[in-house]
Amino acid sequence: MVGINQRSVFSLDEARAVLPIILRITRTYSEKVKQLIERLDALSGQNEDLVLSLESQVNHLIQDWQMKIQKLGALPKGLWIADFDAGDGYFCWKYPERTIEFWHDYNDGYTKRVAVDRACRPLHLASSATHLPSHPTSD
């Protein structure tokens, strides 16, 4: 069983170990939100009370998802996006990705993420691959 990461700093292996739980939670919440949005779209602005109720349910589900992700030590960073603090940046995951394959600097976001298996990668990632240089190169 994967426990809650109390220190909230993850190695890549630790982040990948908790991901199946996050993936399962996210799939469930994503499907529920999608169903509610489909109902909203079908209403086409009719029945304002029902529209407000459905919108409230969507917001509640998203907030509940965010809390569950935080309890597992990750940081929700948008709809169905979770970052895992790596100590020098974030491992970045977005539903429905099956594994964690990206990283970005603390000052960057989702749009600036890079593949974790690139030759020019952050030092914390290179430590597990002795054949890679221990510092970025300028290829």
Helices and strands as residue ranges (DSSP letters): H 12-43, H 48-71, E 75-76, E 81-85, E 90-94, E 102-104, G 110-112, E 114-115, H 123-126
